[in-house]
Amino acid sequence: MLIRISPCIRPVCYEPLDSTHPGTQGFDRFADVIMQFVDAAESLLKGELAQPFNIGSEALRDCAARSEHPGTQSKQTLLTLATQQVAVGLEQCDLLRGVSAVLRADFVVFAPFPLARTSAVVAAKAWYVLTADSREERLRRYLNEELAALYGAPLPLSDDKAVQFRTDRTTDYLAVGATAGLTPVYRKNPRPWDAPFLVRGQAKTEAPPAETQLVKDLFQAAGLQERELAGLPYSLLSAATHGRFRHAGLVGYAPTGPSVGGVSPAAMGVTLEVAAHSIMYAALATRTYLYALARYTSVAEAVVLERLQQSVADWSALAFGHQSTTS
């Protein structure tokens, strides 16, 4: 069993594992597989799924309608919406490339998991926009995310210019929404960081879904049909992000010597199978996002499936301990 270990401060300590140890070779192979996945995804994002979009696609129609929803500042919101749905794929690739890099580093155990979670969240937000059933709904989802990001930005409330910037951008986004028949809703007794959100008509129950729900919905669409199962990836990666590695079952401890004064030397580590399995949820999220982007750009999903097939098969072999059957 291959285990990546690192120093820890606990009633345990350990002898470090360096890059010359044979146990690191499996993690180097895992890093290579992640890069194979990233290269395949990027080839799609810079090739078949890139602008200029296919004739007849929703993406091209959005680009053609770029001037139909002007705001006080924004003049081509739909063009920005369309191109950003591709750009966020490259953001996911960047994060996964980071996972690959830290997997090769000595004495690193925890760092890959928060990167994987962030990548999955980025995928889920884009997937949510891409799976809207109409242009107006797509615009609503996009604008609500922009508003949430604007109000979530660390703008100092004592800075008049920062406050005015947020006010002006809010006015702009709401003006864009008004051209699509979207109505702003403000929370009762809003705090300075509570963003308004846009709804269709008087449907005030259309508050944007929480990040947790977005990721759960994405994984349910990816094939994790049961609600409890669909929520597992986010819970697992969130536990890692919030420092609950041991509680999530990601790491283990193995005594390496006798106890001295109640402190036992031990090795802290994560197995290759656990790392590959947990981080694979980010790849699953990216693949699901790419399927949605393919539909938006009128590219056959089979193109995405075929391009990712080898790297996904190799990743599965590492995660589940079986041989890849794809040549």
C-alpha positions as CSV (number, residue, x, y, z in Angstrom):
1,M,0.0,0.0,0.0
2,L,1.4,3.4,-1.0
3,I,1.1,6.1,1.7
4,R,2.2,9.8,1.5
5,I,3.2,11.0,5.0
6,S,4.1,14.3,6.5
7,P,5.2,15.7,9.9
8,C,2.5,16.2,12.5
9,I,2.2,17.8,15.9
10,R,0.0,15.5,18.0
11,P,0.9,12.9,20.7
12,V,2.7,11.6,17.6
13,C,5.7,12.4,15.5
14,Y,7.4,10.5,12.6
15,E,10.4,10.0,10.4
16,P,9.9,11.9,7.1
17,L,9.4,10.2,3.8
18,D,11.4,11.9,1.0
19,S,11.2,11.7,-2.8
20,T,13.7,8.8,-2.9
21,H,11.3,6.5,-1.0
22,P,9.7,4.0,-3.4
23,G,6.3,4.8,-1.8
24,T,6.3,8.2,-3.6
25,Q,6.3,6.6,-7.1
26,G,2.6,5.9,-7.0
27,F,1.8,9.5,-6.2
28,D,4.0,10.7,-9.0
29,R,2.0,8.4,-11.3
30,F,-1.2,9.9,-9.9
31,A,0.1,13.4,-10.6
32,D,0.8,12.3,-14.2
33,V,-2.8,11.0,-14.6
34,I,-4.2,14.3,-13.3
35,M,-2.1,16.1,-15.9
36,Q,-3.4,13.8,-18.6
37,F,-6.9,14.7,-17.6
38,V,-6.1,18.4,-17.5
39,D,-4.4,18.3,-20.9
40,A,-7.5,16.5,-22.4
41,A,-9.9,19.0,-20.8
42,E,-7.8,22.0,-22.0
43,S,-7.7,20.6,-25.5
44,L,-11.5,20.7,-25.5
45,L,-11.7,24.2,-24.0
46,K,-9.3,25.6,-26.5
47,G,-10.6,23.6,-29.4
48,E,-14.1,22.2,-30.0
49,L,-15.7,24.1,-27.1
50,A,-14.0,27.4,-27.7
51,Q,-15.2,30.6,-29.4
52,P,-16.1,31.0,-32.3
53,F,-19.0,28.7,-31.3
54,N,-20.8,26.3,-33.5
55,I,-23.5,27.5,-35.8
56,G,-26.9,26.8,-34.3
57,S,-25.6,26.6,-30.7
58,E,-27.1,28.4,-27.7
59,A,-23.7,29.9,-27.2
60,L,-23.6,31.5,-30.6
61,R,-27.1,32.8,-30.2
62,D,-26.2,34.4,-26.9
63,C,-23.2,36.0,-28.6
64,A,-25.4,37.3,-31.4
65,A,-27.7,38.8,-28.9
66,R,-24.9,40.5,-27.0
67,S,-26.4,44.0,-27.3
68,E,-30.0,43.0,-26.3
69,H,-29.6,43.4,-22.5
70,P,-27.6,46.6,-21.8
71,G,-27.1,47.9,-18.3
72,T,-25.8,51.3,-17.0
73,Q,-22.3,50.1,-17.7
74,S,-22.5,46.6,-19.3
75,K,-23.1,46.7,-23.1
76,Q,-22.6,43.0,-24.1
77,T,-23.5,40.9,-21.1
78,L,-24.5,37.8,-23.0
79,L,-21.2,37.7,-24.8
80,T,-19.4,37.9,-21.5
81,L,-21.7,35.2,-20.1
82,A,-20.9,32.9,-23.0
83,T,-17.2,33.3,-23.0
84,Q,-16.9,33.1,-19.2
85,Q,-18.5,29.6,-19.2
86,V,-15.4,28.5,-21.1
87,A,-13.0,30.5,-19.0
88,V,-14.1,28.8,-15.8
89,G,-13.1,25.5,-17.3
90,L,-9.6,26.8,-17.6
91,E,-9.8,27.9,-13.9
92,Q,-10.6,24.3,-13.0
93,C,-7.7,23.1,-15.0
94,D,-5.4,25.5,-13.2
95,L,-6.6,24.1,-9.8
96,L,-6.2,20.5,-10.9
97,R,-2.7,21.4,-12.2
98,G,-2.0,22.7,-8.7
99,V,-3.2,19.4,-7.2
100,S,-0.8,17.5,-9.5
101,A,2.1,19.8,-8.5
102,V,1.6,19.4,-4.7
103,L,1.3,15.6,-5.1
104,R,4.9,15.6,-6.3
105,A,6.1,17.6,-3.3
106,D,7.8,16.0,-0.3
107,F,6.0,15.9,3.0
108,V,2.7,17.2,1.6
109,V,-0.5,15.4,2.7
110,F,-3.4,17.9,3.1
111,A,-2.9,20.5,0.3
112,P,-4.6,18.7,-2.6
113,F,-8.0,18.4,-1.0
114,P,-8.9,22.1,-0.6
115,L,-7.8,22.6,-4.2
116,A,-10.1,19.8,-5.4
117,R,-13.0,21.2,-3.5
118,T,-12.6,24.7,-5.0
119,S,-12.4,23.1,-8.5
120,A,-15.6,21.2,-7.8
121,V,-17.4,24.4,-6.7
122,V,-16.2,26.3,-9.8
123,A,-17.6,23.5,-11.9
124,A,-20.9,23.5,-10.1
125,K,-21.5,27.2,-10.5
126,A,-20.8,27.1,-14.2
127,W,-22.9,23.9,-14.6
128,Y,-25.8,25.7,-12.9
129,V,-25.7,28.5,-15.5
130,L,-25.3,26.2,-18.4
131,T,-28.2,24.0,-17.5
132,A,-30.8,26.8,-17.4
133,D,-33.8,26.1,-19.6
134,S,-33.9,29.5,-21.3
135,R,-31.8,32.5,-22.1
136,E,-33.6,34.6,-19.5
137,E,-33.1,32.0,-16.8
138,R,-29.4,31.6,-17.8
139,L,-29.0,35.4,-17.5
140,R,-30.8,35.4,-14.1
141,R,-28.5,32.7,-12.8
142,Y,-25.4,34.4,-14.1
143,L,-26.4,37.8,-12.7
144,N,-27.2,36.4,-9.3
145,E,-23.7,34.9,-9.1
146,E,-22.2,38.2,-10.2
147,L,-24.1,40.0,-7.5
148,A,-23.2,37.4,-4.8
149,A,-19.5,37.7,-5.8
150,L,-19.7,41.5,-5.7
151,Y,-21.2,41.5,-2.2
152,G,-18.9,38.8,-1.1
153,A,-15.8,40.7,-2.1
154,P,-13.7,42.2,0.8
155,L,-14.6,45.8,0.1
156,P,-13.9,48.1,3.2
157,L,-17.2,49.7,4.2
158,S,-15.2,52.8,5.4
159,D,-13.9,53.3,1.8
160,D,-16.3,55.6,0.0
161,K,-14.9,54.7,-3.4
162,A,-15.3,51.0,-2.7
163,V,-18.9,51.4,-1.5
164,Q,-19.7,53.6,-4.6
165,F,-18.1,51.0,-6.9
166,R,-20.4,48.3,-5.4
167,T,-23.4,50.5,-5.7
168,D,-22.7,51.3,-9.3
169,R,-22.1,47.7,-10.3
170,T,-25.3,46.7,-8.5
171,T,-27.3,49.3,-10.4
172,D,-25.7,48.0,-13.6
173,Y,-26.6,44.3,-12.9
174,L,-30.2,45.2,-11.9
175,A,-30.6,47.2,-15.1
176,V,-29.4,44.3,-17.2
177,G,-31.9,42.1,-15.4
178,A,-34.7,44.5,-15.9
179,T,-34.3,44.2,-19.7
180,A,-35.1,40.5,-19.3
181,G,-38.1,41.0,-17.0
182,L,-36.2,40.2,-13.9
183,T,-37.1,41.8,-10.6
184,P,-34.7,42.5,-7.7
185,V,-35.5,41.1,-4.3
186,Y,-33.9,42.5,-1.1
187,R,-33.6,40.6,2.1
188,K,-35.4,41.9,5.2
189,N,-33.1,44.1,7.2
190,P,-30.1,43.4,4.9
191,R,-26.6,43.6,6.2
192,P,-24.0,45.4,4.1
193,W,-22.8,42.1,2.6
194,D,-26.3,40.8,1.8
195,A,-26.7,40.9,-2.0
196,P,-30.0,41.5,-3.7
197,F,-31.0,38.7,-6.1
198,L,-33.1,38.6,-9.3
199,V,-36.3,36.7,-9.8
200,R,-38.8,36.2,-12.6
201,G,-41.8,38.3,-12.0
202,Q,-43.1,37.9,-8.5
203,A,-41.5,34.5,-7.8
204,K,-39.7,35.6,-4.6
205,T,-39.0,32.0,-3.7
206,E,-36.3,31.9,-6.4
207,A,-33.5,32.7,-4.1
208,P,-30.1,31.5,-5.5
209,P,-29.3,28.0,-4.2
210,A,-26.6,27.7,-1.6
211,E,-23.1,26.5,-2.7
212,T,-23.8,23.2,-0.9
213,Q,-26.9,22.6,-2.9
214,L,-25.3,23.5,-6.2
215,V,-22.6,21.0,-5.7
216,K,-25.0,18.3,-4.6
217,D,-27.2,18.9,-7.7
218,L,-24.2,18.7,-9.9
219,F,-23.1,15.3,-8.5
220,Q,-26.7,14.0,-8.7
221,A,-26.7,15.0,-12.4
222,A,-23.3,13.2,-12.7
223,G,-24.9,9.9,-11.6
224,L,-24.9,9.9,-7.8
225,Q,-28.7,9.5,-7.8
226,E,-29.4,9.3,-4.1
227,R,-29.5,12.6,-2.3
228,E,-27.3,11.4,0.5
229,L,-24.8,10.0,-1.9
230,A,-24.8,13.2,-4.0
231,G,-24.0,15.3,-1.0
232,L,-21.0,13.1,0.1
233,P,-18.3,14.6,-2.2
234,Y,-18.9,18.1,-1.0
235,S,-19.1,17.0,2.6
236,L,-15.9,15.0,2.3
237,L,-13.9,17.8,0.5
238,S,-15.3,20.4,2.8
239,A,-14.2,18.5,5.9
240,A,-10.7,18.5,4.4
241,T,-10.9,22.2,3.7
242,H,-11.9,23.0,7.2
243,G,-9.1,21.0,8.8
244,R,-11.1,17.9,9.6
245,F,-8.9,15.5,7.7
246,R,-8.9,12.8,10.4
247,H,-12.6,13.1,11.0
248,A,-13.3,12.7,7.3
249,G,-11.2,9.5,7.2
250,L,-8.7,11.0,4.8
251,V,-5.6,10.4,7.0
252,G,-4.4,7.7,9.3
253,Y,-1.8,7.4,12.0
254,A,0.5,4.4,12.5
255,P,2.8,4.0,15.5
256,T,6.5,3.8,14.6
257,G,8.1,3.3,18.0
258,P,7.6,3.0,21.8
259,S,5.8,5.7,23.8
260,V,8.0,8.1,25.7
261,G,6.3,10.3,28.3
262,G,2.9,9.5,26.8
263,V,4.0,10.6,23.3
264,S,4.3,7.9,20.7
265,P,6.2,8.5,17.4
266,A,3.8,7.8,14.5
267,A,3.4,8.2,10.8
268,M,0.6,10.4,9.5
269,G,-0.4,9.7,6.0
270,V,-3.0,9.3,3.3
271,T,-3.1,6.2,1.0
272,L,-2.9,6.6,-2.7
273,E,-6.3,5.0,-3.1
274,V,-7.9,7.4,-0.6
275,A,-6.3,10.4,-2.3
276,A,-7.2,9.3,-5.8
277,H,-10.7,8.5,-4.8
278,S,-11.4,11.7,-3.0
279,I,-9.8,14.0,-5.5
280,M,-11.6,12.2,-8.3
281,Y,-14.8,14.0,-7.3
282,A,-13.2,17.2,-8.7
283,A,-12.6,15.4,-12.0
284,L,-16.2,14.1,-12.0
285,A,-17.4,17.7,-11.5
286,T,-15.3,19.0,-14.4
287,R,-16.5,16.2,-16.7
288,T,-20.1,17.0,-15.8
289,Y,-19.5,20.7,-16.5
290,L,-17.9,19.9,-19.8
291,Y,-20.9,17.8,-20.8
292,A,-23.1,20.8,-20.1
293,L,-20.8,23.1,-22.0
294,A,-20.8,20.8,-24.9
295,R,-24.6,20.9,-25.1
296,Y,-24.5,24.8,-24.8
297,T,-22.0,24.9,-27.7
298,S,-23.6,22.2,-29.8
299,V,-20.7,19.8,-29.5
300,A,-21.5,16.1,-29.2
301,E,-21.1,14.8,-25.7
302,A,-19.3,11.8,-27.2
303,V,-16.5,14.1,-28.1
304,V,-16.0,14.9,-24.4
305,L,-16.4,11.3,-23.4
306,E,-13.8,10.1,-25.9
307,R,-11.3,12.8,-25.1
308,L,-11.4,12.2,-21.3
309,Q,-11.9,8.4,-21.5
310,Q,-8.2,7.3,-21.1
311,S,-7.4,9.6,-18.2
312,V,-10.6,8.8,-16.4
313,A,-9.9,5.1,-16.8
314,D,-6.4,5.5,-15.4
315,W,-7.6,7.6,-12.5
316,S,-10.3,5.0,-11.7
317,A,-7.6,2.3,-11.7
318,L,-5.7,4.2,-9.0
319,A,-8.8,5.1,-7.0
320,F,-10.3,1.6,-7.0
321,G,-7.2,-0.6,-7.3
322,H,-8.0,-2.2,-10.6
323,Q,-6.2,-2.3,-13.9
324,S,-7.2,0.2,-16.6
325,T,-9.0,-1.6,-19.4
326,T,-8.8,1.4,-21.8
327,S,-5.9,1.4,-24.2
